[in-house]
């Protein structure tokens, strides 16, 4: 990209391009500029071909050089690559706002200068119809709201025969609405961009082999496989298999529906049970965009209790505004003061600052790898006093490895590992992937001779081989449910060999043939995260796991968790969380698997880990797209920051607008000045609500 430096100060430079920026290049160019680690912000002025770039000054001239080199390297191929992912302009841009305001101001001034007074009055009355329509619409629904206040204030000016004042009032109200819409749109735009940056993966089938690829790389006609617990990454048609698909994210239907050959499935849903091969019918970038825009739209429905209560309070004040204006009319007999009492409301500012604060928090969370489905989950997370962790994949790494293979009853270790991998490749869980990888590392190829694999939640897998029942899973599943007999001495020897490891038991036709010991490394920073969460107000930190006591104790002691329970089934985790809530605790549940889903749903706030199953992410209120546990710490700070901001903005709005009412009724300011100050303060507070809550988080 060719450019010349037009203006420069430390940390900010403005460059002039050789020509204008095309409309369809604005969004991709903005995204490309933000991909530079040194760039903090960028503003594009497409009509004049100019770009303003803000960058970090920590390394001074070195950072400046990086930015300039990056600008030189930007080319059409980069823009085309981004354009393939972001298919349309997502929100009102600054230059559009400037044009809208310029047209409105220009039209208002020209009418005042050149339109004869009688025609100006006719135009004002014609314009008033919009305000009347909104007011009558509210009144027909039994509501006295801001639209009614606006119409009454303008009507008061007309009643005095002052069309000029009425016209000025409508102009100021229109400008306020334009600025408020722009502020809200900018917040939504930033959130959508942040969420679009989070990749989804898909298993594409090529020549009989499965290849993991970003979902955005899928094209129409590709074939993908989806298994139990995985998301459906695209829109398509089932070509093979049968499965139960949870479509709650799209339809709101709570129960999974059966999908088989010929049926359509959609991105944003998840497979609760089964295995299906899906032929892609629509590019993944379009379906992903649809689901993200839906999330942004639905976020307004997930308001926090505090936010909703304050909006109700603001709405309830409107009738008192009318009562106040009636008292002013009776006492002062001054139409100007009556109009002033109708020009100020509390609702607009509270709604704008509330929604913008939440969208900004959601956007900032997305940039840090945290996806939150609504402001009420921020509030619940900020107020929680208890956090409950699953162990595997949550406090421990999502990439465990096989440490030991024990062969029994005539089987060899390579046979145990090969057969285990043959079954486990059908199960999307970190432990299963560890077994498959261990077999691949030893070049143990396996050919599927078994029947369809049955997945038993939180227990294991079952199938048949040469007419014999084959099971693999937990000790409780194999020795308890499947009643595989093991001698006391043999059991003692096995426990000794796999002490401190997670164990998978393999049995064929009722005979234990092998045990696989899985080492599950503790996540880096887990101990520090638990410590910081306690410091931020979590009084109880608990770990629940289906693993054995020895493995559970090792992890608990390493991360600093003093309350833990081992050998738990999904229903027991659910009951544990339910009992915590019934005892009065405010509970956060953090998990990653299908077996954690009931507890995630029961908790006040369910948090799903990055590597978790689609079902866990579906039922969770918050999803971490980064497996770093420090995300939970940042989320706590972000949530508390949002609640503090909502508190602060509430009192600022109440005090400021009450002051404007007092000045207007006292005759210190005119209704037009009151309207101007009211709308200006609303936009200023909304803009202030867009600022960051925490220092910008970047990968090292």
C-alpha positions in Angstrom: 0.0 0.0 0.0 1.4 3.4 -1.1 1.1 6.3 1.3 2.7 9.5 2.6 2.8 10.7 6.2 0.5 13.7 6.5 0.7 14.4 10.2 2.4 12.7 13.2 2.6 12.9 17.0 4.1 10.3 19.3 1.7 7.3 19.3 -0.4 8.5 16.4 0.1 9.2 12.8 -2.0 10.1 9.8 -1.2 8.9 6.4 -2.5 9.9 3.0 -3.2 7.2 0.4 -2.9 7.7 -3.4 -6.6 7.6 -3.8 -10.0 7.1 -2.1 -10.9 3.9 -0.3 -13.7 2.0 -2.0 -16.8 1.4 0.1 -16.4 -2.4 0.1 -12.7 -2.0 1.2 -13.4 0.0 4.4 -14.3 -2.9 6.7 -11.6 -5.3 5.5 -8.9 -2.6 5.7 -10.0 -1.7 9.2 -9.8 -5.4 10.2 -6.3 -5.8 8.6 -5.0 -2.8 10.4 -6.1 -4.1 13.8 -4.4 -7.4 13.1 -1.1 -5.6 13.5 0.1 -6.2 17.1 1.5 -2.7 17.4 -1.8 -1.0 16.3 -4.2 0.0 19.0 -6.8 1.7 16.9 -7.4 2.9 13.4 -9.9 5.3 11.7 -10.4 5.3 8.0 -11.7 8.4 6.0 -12.6 6.7 2.7 -13.7 9.8 0.8 -10.4 11.6 1.2 -8.2 8.4 1.2 -6.8 9.0 4.7 -6.0 6.7 7.6 -5.3 7.7 11.3 -3.4 5.0 13.2 -2.9 4.9 17.0 0.0 2.7 18.2 1.9 1.9 21.4 4.8 4.1 22.4 6.5 1.7 24.8 9.3 1.0 22.4 9.2 4.3 20.7 10.7 4.5 17.2 10.9 0.7 17.0 7.1 0.4 17.2 6.6 3.3 14.8 8.8 1.5 12.3 6.8 -1.7 12.7 3.6 0.1 11.9 5.0 1.8 8.9 6.4 -1.5 7.6 3.1 -3.1 8.1 1.3 -0.4 6.2 3.6 -0.8 3.3 2.9 -4.6 3.2 -0.9 -4.3 3.1 -2.1 -5.4 -0.3 -5.3 -6.4 -2.1 -4.8 -10.1 -1.3 -5.0 -9.4 2.4 -8.2 -7.4 2.0 -9.7 -10.2 -0.2 -8.8 -12.8 2.5 -10.6 -10.8 5.2 -13.5 -9.9 2.9 -14.2 -13.7 2.4 -14.9 -13.9 6.2 -16.7 -10.6 6.7 -19.4 -10.4 4.1 -21.1 -7.0 4.7 -20.7 -3.7 6.4 -21.7 -4.3 10.0 -22.6 -0.9 11.3 -22.9 2.8 10.7 -19.5 4.3 10.1 -18.1 7.7 11.1 -18.2 9.2 7.7 -21.9 8.2 7.3 -22.7 9.9 10.6 -20.9 13.1 9.5 -22.9 13.1 6.3 -26.2 12.5 8.1 -25.5 15.4 10.5 -24.3 17.7 7.7 -27.4 17.0 5.7 -29.7 17.6 8.7 -27.9 20.8 9.9 -27.7 22.1 6.3 -31.4 21.5 5.7 -32.3 23.2 9.0 -30.2 26.3 8.3 -31.4 26.6 4.7 -35.0 26.4 5.8 -34.5 29.1 8.4 -32.7 31.4 5.9 -34.8 31.0 2.7 -38.1 29.4 3.5 -41.0 31.9 4.1 -42.4 31.8 7.7 -45.8 30.4 6.6 -44.2 27.6 4.6 -41.8 26.9 7.5 -44.7 26.5 9.8 -46.4 24.1 7.4 -43.2 22.1 7.2 -42.8 22.0 11.0 -46.4 20.8 11.4 -45.8 18.1 8.7 -42.6 17.0 10.6 -44.5 16.9 13.9 -46.6 14.0 12.5 -43.7 11.6 13.2 -43.6 12.5 16.9 -47.4 12.3 17.2 -47.5 8.9 15.6 -45.0 7.5 18.1 -46.9 9.1 21.0 -50.3 7.7 19.9 -48.7 4.3 19.4 -47.5 4.4 23.0 -50.7 5.7 24.4 -52.7 3.0 22.5 -50.7 0.5 24.5 -51.4 2.2 27.7 -47.9 3.7 28.1 -46.7 7.1 29.0 -43.2 7.1 27.8 -40.5 9.3 26.3 -42.3 9.6 22.9 -45.3 11.1 24.8 -43.0 13.6 26.6 -41.4 14.7 23.3 -44.8 15.1 21.5 -46.2 17.1 24.5 -43.1 19.4 24.6 -43.3 20.1 20.9 -47.1 20.5 21.1 -46.6 23.1 23.9 -44.6 25.3 21.5 -47.2 25.0 18.8 -50.0 25.9 21.3 -48.1 29.2 21.9 -48.0 29.8 18.1 -44.2 29.4 18.2 -43.5 27.1 15.2 -39.8 28.3 15.2 -39.3 26.9 18.7 -41.1 23.7 17.9 -38.9 23.2 14.8 -35.7 23.8 16.8 -36.9 21.2 19.4 -37.6 18.6 16.8 -34.2 19.2 15.2 -32.4 18.8 18.5 -34.4 15.6 19.3 -33.6 14.2 15.8 -29.9 14.9 16.3 -29.9 13.2 19.7 -31.5 10.1 18.2 -29.0 10.0 15.3 -26.1 10.2 17.8 -27.6 7.7 20.1 -28.2 5.2 17.3 -24.7 5.7 16.1 -23.2 5.1 19.5 -25.2 2.0 20.0 -24.3 0.7 16.5 -20.6 1.3 17.0 -20.7 -0.8 20.2 -22.6 -3.6 18.4 -20.2 -3.4 15.5 -17.2 -3.8 17.8 -18.8 -6.8 19.4 -19.5 -8.5 16.1 -16.0 -8.0 14.9 -14.6 -9.4 18.1 -16.8 -12.5 17.9 -16.0 -13.1 14.3 -12.3 -13.3 15.1 -12.9 -16.5 17.1 -12.4 -19.5 14.9 -14.5 -22.6 14.7 -13.1 -25.9 13.5 -14.7 -28.7 11.4 -13.7 -32.2 10.4 -13.7 -32.2 6.6 -13.6 -35.7 4.9 -11.2 -35.9 2.0 -10.5 -39.2 0.3 -11.7 -41.1 3.3 -9.5 -39.1 5.7 -10.6 -36.6 8.3 -8.8 -33.3 8.3 -9.4 -30.6 10.9 -9.9 -27.2 9.2 -11.3 -23.8 10.2 -15.0 -23.7 9.5 -14.5 -20.6 7.4 -12.5 -22.7 4.9 -15.5 -24.9 4.1 -17.0 -24.5 0.7 -20.3 -25.5 -0.8 -20.1 -29.3 -1.6 -17.6 -30.2 1.1 -18.4 -33.2 3.3 -17.9 -32.9 7.1 -18.4 -35.4 9.9 -20.1 -34.5 13.2 -20.1 -36.7 16.2 -21.6 -36.8 19.7 -20.9 -33.6 21.6 -19.6 -31.6 18.6 -21.1 -28.5 17.0 -22.6 -28.5 13.5 -20.3 -25.9 11.9 -22.3 -25.2 8.7 -25.6 -25.4 7.0 -26.0 -28.6 5.1 -27.8 -31.9 4.3 -27.2 -35.2 6.1 -25.8 -37.8 3.6 -25.1 -40.6 6.0 -25.9 -41.5 9.7 -28.4 -40.5 12.2 -28.2 -38.1 15.2 -30.1 -36.1 17.8 -29.5 -32.4 17.1 -30.0 -29.7 19.7 -31.4 -26.7 17.8 -32.2 -24.5 20.9 -29.8 -21.8 19.8 -31.9 -21.2 16.6 -35.4 -22.3 17.4 -35.6 -22.1 21.2 -36.8 -25.7 21.2 -35.4 -27.4 24.3 -35.5 -31.0 23.1 -33.1 -32.5 20.5 -34.7 -33.6 17.2 -33.7 -36.6 15.1 -31.9 -35.8 11.8 -31.1 -38.5 9.3 -30.3 -38.9 5.6 -31.9 -36.1 3.5 -32.6 -33.8 6.5 -31.2 -30.3 6.8 -29.0 -29.3 9.7 -27.8 -25.8 10.6 -24.8 -24.0 12.0 -25.1 -23.0 15.6 -26.7 -26.3 16.6 -25.0 -29.3 18.2 -25.1 -33.0 18.1 -26.2 -34.6 21.4 -26.0 -38.2 20.2 -25.0 -40.1 17.1 -22.7 -39.5 14.1 -23.7 -37.7 10.8 -21.9 -36.9 7.6 -23.1 -33.5 6.3 -22.8 -32.1 2.8 -22.2 -28.3 3.0 -25.0 -26.3 1.3 -23.9 -22.7 2.3 -20.5 -21.0 2.9 -19.6 -21.1 6.6 -18.9 -17.4 6.8 -22.5 -16.6 6.1 -23.9 -19.0 8.6 -21.4 -18.0 11.3 -22.3 -14.3 10.8 -26.0 -15.1 11.2 -25.5 -16.9 14.5 -23.3 -14.1 15.8 -25.7 -11.3 14.8 -28.5 -13.3 16.5 -26.4 -13.4 19.7 -25.9 -9.6 19.6 -29.7 -9.1 19.0 -30.6 -11.5 21.8 -28.2 -9.9 24.3 -30.8 -7.2 24.9 -33.2 -9.9 26.1 -30.6 -11.1 28.7 -30.5 -8.0 30.7 -29.2 -8.0 34.3 -31.6 -7.6 37.1 -30.0 -4.3 38.0 -30.2 -3.0 34.5 -33.8 -4.0 34.0 -34.9 -2.6 37.4 -33.3 0.8 36.6 -35.0 0.9 33.2 -38.3 0.2 34.8 -37.7 2.9 37.4 -36.8 5.4 34.6 -40.0 4.5 32.7 -42.1 4.8 35.9 -40.8 8.4 36.3 -42.4 9.5 33.0 -46.0 9.9 34.4 -44.4 12.0 37.2 -42.9 14.2 34.5 -46.4 14.9 33.3 -47.6 15.6 36.8 -44.7 17.9 37.4 -45.5 19.8 34.2 -49.1 20.1 35.3 -48.0 21.6 38.6 -45.7 24.0 36.8 -48.6 25.1 34.6 -50.9 25.7 37.6 -48.3 27.5 39.6 -46.4 29.6 37.0 -48.9 29.9 34.1 -45.7 30.0 32.0 -45.8 27.8 28.8 -42.0 28.1 28.4 -41.4 26.6 31.8 -44.0 23.9 31.1 -42.2 23.0 27.9 -38.9 22.9 29.8 -40.3 20.4 32.3 -41.2 18.1 29.4 -37.9 18.3 27.6 -35.9 16.1 30.0 -36.3 12.4 30.7 -34.2 9.7 32.3 -35.1 6.7 30.2 -33.1 7.4 27.0 -29.8 8.0 28.9 -30.3 4.9 31.1 -31.1 2.7 28.2 -28.3 4.0 26.0 -25.6 3.8 28.7 -26.9 0.4 29.9 -26.9 -1.2 26.5 -23.6 0.4 25.4 -21.9 -0.6 28.7 -23.0 -4.2 28.2 -22.1 -4.4 24.5 -18.7 -2.9 25.4 -18.2 -5.5 28.1 -19.2 -8.3 25.7 -16.9 -6.9 23.1 -14.0 -6.6 25.5 -14.7 -10.1 26.7 -14.7 -11.5 23.2 -11.3 -9.9 22.5 -10.0 -11.7 25.7 -11.5 -15.0 24.6 -14.7 -14.8 26.6 -18.2 -15.0 25.0 -21.0 -13.9 27.3 -24.7 -14.4 26.3 -26.1 -11.3 28.1 -25.6 -8.8 30.9 -27.4 -10.8 33.5 -24.6 -13.4 33.3 -22.1 -10.6 34.0 -24.1 -9.6 37.1 -24.4 -13.2 38.3 -20.7 -13.8 37.8 -19.8 -10.6 39.6 -22.0 -11.5 42.6 -21.0 -15.2 42.8 -19.4 -16.4 46.0 -18.7 -20.1 45.0 -16.9 -21.5 41.9 -17.0 -25.2 41.1 -14.5 -26.7 38.7 -14.6 -29.9 36.7 -11.1 -31.5 36.7 -10.2 -33.0 33.3 -9.8 -30.4 30.6 -10.6 -27.6 33.1 -8.0 -27.5 35.8 -5.9 -29.9 33.8 -4.7 -29.6 30.2 -7.0 -30.5 27.4 -4.1 -32.6 25.9 -3.4 -35.5 28.3 -1.2 -38.3 27.3 -0.9 -42.1 27.8 1.6 -42.8 30.5 1.1 -46.6 31.0 -0.6 -49.5 29.3 -1.3 -52.7 31.3 -2.2 -55.9 29.4 -4.1 -58.7 31.1 -5.6 -62.1 30.5 -3.6 -63.1 27.4 -3.7 -59.7 25.6 -0.5 -57.8 24.6 -0.1 -54.1 25.3 -0.2 -53.2 21.6 -3.5 -55.1 21.2 -4.9 -53.2 24.2 -3.9 -49.8 22.8 -5.0 -50.6 19.3 -8.5 -51.8 20.3 -8.9 -48.9 22.7 -8.0 -46.4 20.0 -10.4 -48.0 17.6 -13.3 -47.3 20.0 -12.1 -44.0 21.4 -11.7 -42.3 18.0 -15.5 -41.9 18.0 -15.6 -39.9 21.2 -14.7 -36.1 21.2 -13.0 -35.9 24.6 -9.3 -35.0 25.5 -8.7 -38.5 27.1 -10.1 -40.2 24.0 -7.8 -38.1 21.8 -4.8 -39.1 24.0 -5.5 -42.8 23.4 -5.8 -42.3 19.7 -2.6 -40.3 19.5 -0.7 -42.9 21.6 -1.7 -45.6 19.1 -0.8 -43.4 16.1 2.6 -42.6 17.7 3.3 -46.3 17.9 2.1 -46.7 14.3 -0.7 -49.1 15.5 -3.2 -49.0 12.6 -6.6 -50.3 13.2 -9.4 -51.3 10.9 -12.9 -50.9 12.1 -14.4 -54.3 12.6 -16.6 -53.4 15.5 -20.3 -52.6 15.3 -21.8 -49.1 15.9 -20.3 -47.5 19.0 -22.6 -46.6 21.9 -21.7 -43.7 24.0 -22.8 -43.9 27.7 -22.6 -40.4 29.3 -19.8 -40.2 31.9 -19.2 -43.9 31.8 -17.5 -44.9 28.6 -18.1 -46.6 25.2 -19.6 -49.9 24.3 -19.6 -51.9 21.0 -19.3 -55.5 19.7 -16.4 -57.2 18.0 -16.7 -60.6 16.4 -19.9 -61.2 18.4 -18.2 -60.2 21.7 -19.2 -57.1 23.8 -16.3 -54.6 24.1 -16.4 -51.8 26.7 -14.0 -49.1 27.7 -14.4 -46.5 30.4 -14.2 -45.8 34.1 -13.7 -48.4 36.7 -17.3 -47.8 38.0 -18.6 -48.5 34.5 -16.6 -51.6 33.7 -16.5 -53.3 37.1 -19.8 -51.9 38.4 -22.3 -51.5 35.6 -20.8 -54.1 33.3 -20.0 -56.4 36.2 -16.6 -57.4 35.0 -15.0 -59.5 37.8 -11.5 -58.7 38.9 -9.7 -60.5 41.8 -8.8 -58.5 44.9 -5.0 -59.0 44.3 -5.3 -58.0 40.6 -7.3 -54.9 41.6 -4.7 -53.9 44.2 -1.9 -54.4 41.6 -3.7 -52.2 39.0 -4.4 -49.4 41.5 -0.7 -49.4 42.6 0.5 -49.2 39.0 -1.8 -46.3 37.9 -1.7 -44.4 41.2 -2.0 -40.7 40.5 -3.1 -41.4 36.9 -6.6 -41.4 35.4 -7.4 -45.0 34.4 -9.4 -46.4 31.5 -10.5 -50.0 31.8 -10.9 -52.2 28.7 -13.0 -55.4 28.8 -13.9 -57.9 26.1 -16.9 -60.3 26.7 -16.9 -59.7 30.4 -13.1 -60.1 30.9 -10.8 -57.3 31.8 -8.0 -57.3 29.2 -6.2 -54.0 29.8 -5.9 -50.8 31.7 -4.6 -47.5 30.3 -3.1 -44.9 32.7 -3.6 -41.3 31.5 -1.4 -38.5 32.8 -3.4 -35.3 32.8 -0.9 -32.4 33.2 -2.1 -29.5 35.4 -2.7 -26.3 33.4 0.0 -23.7 33.7 -1.2 -20.9 35.9 -4.0 -22.9 37.5 -2.7 -22.3 41.0 -2.3 -18.6 40.4 -5.9 -18.4 38.9 -7.4 -20.1 42.0 -5.5 -17.8 44.3 -6.6 -14.7 42.4 -10.3 -15.9 42.3 -10.2 -16.2 46.0 -8.8 -12.7 46.3 -11.6 -11.3 44.1 -14.3 -12.6 46.4 -14.9 -16.3 45.7 -15.2 -17.7 49.2 -15.6 -21.3 48.2 -13.5 -23.0 45.4 -14.6 -26.6 44.8 -13.4 -29.4 42.4 -15.7 -32.2 41.2 -14.5 -35.1 39.1 -15.5 -38.5 38.0 -11.9 -39.6 38.3 -10.4 -41.7 41.2 -9.4 -40.2 44.5 -5.7 -40.4 44.0 -5.8 -38.5 40.7 -8.2 -36.0 42.2 -6.1 -35.4 45.3 -3.0 -34.8 43.2 -4.7 -32.1 41.1 -6.5 -30.5 44.1 -3.3 -30.1 46.1 -1.4 -28.7 43.1 -3.9 -26.0 42.3 -4.7 -25.1 45.9 -8.3 -26.4 46.0 -9.2 -27.6 49.5 -12.8 -28.7 48.8 -13.1 -31.6 46.3 -15.1 -34.8 45.6 -14.0 -37.7 43.4 -15.8 -40.6 41.6 -18.8 -38.4 40.7 -21.4 -39.1 38.1 -23.1 -36.3 36.1 -26.3 -36.5 38.2 -24.2 -36.3 41.3 -22.5 -33.2 40.1 -25.9 -31.7 39.3 -27.2 -32.6 42.8 -24.1 -31.1 44.4 -24.5 -27.8 42.6 -28.3 -27.8 43.3 -27.6 -28.3 47.0 -25.1 -25.4 47.0 -27.7 -23.1 45.5 -30.4 -24.2 47.9 -28.1 -23.5 50.8 -27.9 -19.8 49.6 -24.7 -19.8 47.7 -24.4 -18.1 44.4 -22.6 -20.7 42.2 -20.4 -20.6 39.1 -19.8 -24.0 37.4 -16.9 -24.4 35.1 -16.7 -27.5 32.9 -16.0 -28.8 29.4 -17.8 -32.1 28.8 -21.2 -33.6 28.1 -21.2 -35.0 31.6 -20.8 -31.5 33.0 -23.9 -30.1 31.1 -26.5 -30.8 33.8 -24.4 -29.0 36.4 -23.6 -26.1 34.0 -27.3 -25.6 33.4 -28.2 -25.8 37.2 -25.6 -23.3 38.3 -26.3 -19.5 38.5 -23.6 -19.2 35.8 -22.3 -22.0 33.6 -18.9 -21.5 32.1 -17.7 -23.8 29.3 -14.0 -24.2 28.5 -12.6 -23.7 25.0 -12.0 -27.3 24.2 -15.4 -28.4 25.6 -18.1 -30.1 23.7 -20.7 -28.2 21.7 -23.4 -29.3 24.2 -21.5 -27.9 27.1 -21.0 -24.6 25.2 -24.7 -24.6 24.3 -26.0 -24.9 27.8 -23.4 -22.6 29.3 -24.0 -18.9 29.8 -20.4 -18.0 29.2 -17.9 -19.7 26.9 -14.1 -19.3 27.1 -12.5 -19.4 23.7 -9.1 -19.4 25.4 -8.2 -22.4 27.7 -6.1 -20.1 29.9 -7.7 -20.1 33.4 -6.7 -16.5 33.9 -9.7 -15.7 31.6 -11.9 -16.5 34.7 -9.9 -13.9 36.7 -10.2 -11.3 33.9 -13.9 -12.1 33.6 -14.5 -11.5 37.3 -12.8 -8.1 37.0 -14.7 -7.2 33.9 -18.0 -8.2 35.4 -17.4 -6.2 38.6 -16.3 -3.3 36.4 -19.5 -3.4 34.4 -21.6 -3.4 37.6 -19.6 -0.5 38.9 -20.1 1.4 35.7 -23.8 0.8 35.6 -24.0 2.1 39.2 -22.0 5.2 38.4 -23.8 6.1 35.2 -27.2 5.7 36.9 -26.4 8.3 39.6 -24.8 10.6 37.0 -27.9 10.5 34.9 -30.3 11.0 37.8 -28.4 14.0 39.2 -27.6 15.7 35.8 -31.1 15.4 34.4 -32.7 16.5 37.7 -30.5 19.5 37.6 -31.6 20.3 34.1 -35.3 20.0 35.1 -34.7 22.4 38.0 -32.9 25.0 35.8 -35.6 24.8 33.2 -38.5 25.1 35.6 -36.7 27.9 37.3 -36.4 29.8 34.0 -32.6 29.7 34.1 -32.4 28.0 30.7 -34.7 27.8 27.8 -36.5 24.5 26.7 -34.1 24.4 23.6 -31.0 24.7 25.8 -32.4 22.1 28.1 -33.0 19.8 25.2 -29.5 20.4 23.8 -27.8 19.8 27.1 -30.0 16.7 27.8 -29.2 15.1 24.4 -25.5 16.1 24.5 -25.1 14.6 28.0 -26.9 11.4 26.9 -24.5 11.0 24.0 -21.5 11.9 26.1 -22.4 9.4 28.8 -23.1 6.7 26.1 -19.7 7.4 24.5 -18.0 7.2 27.9 -19.6 3.9 28.5 -17.7 2.5 25.4 -14.3 2.9 27.0 -12.4 -0.2 28.0 -12.9 -1.8 31.4 -9.4 -3.5 31.6 -6.0 -2.9 30.0 -6.0 -4.3 26.5 -5.1 -8.0 26.6 -2.8 -9.2 23.9 -1.1 -12.5 23.3 2.6 -12.4 24.1 
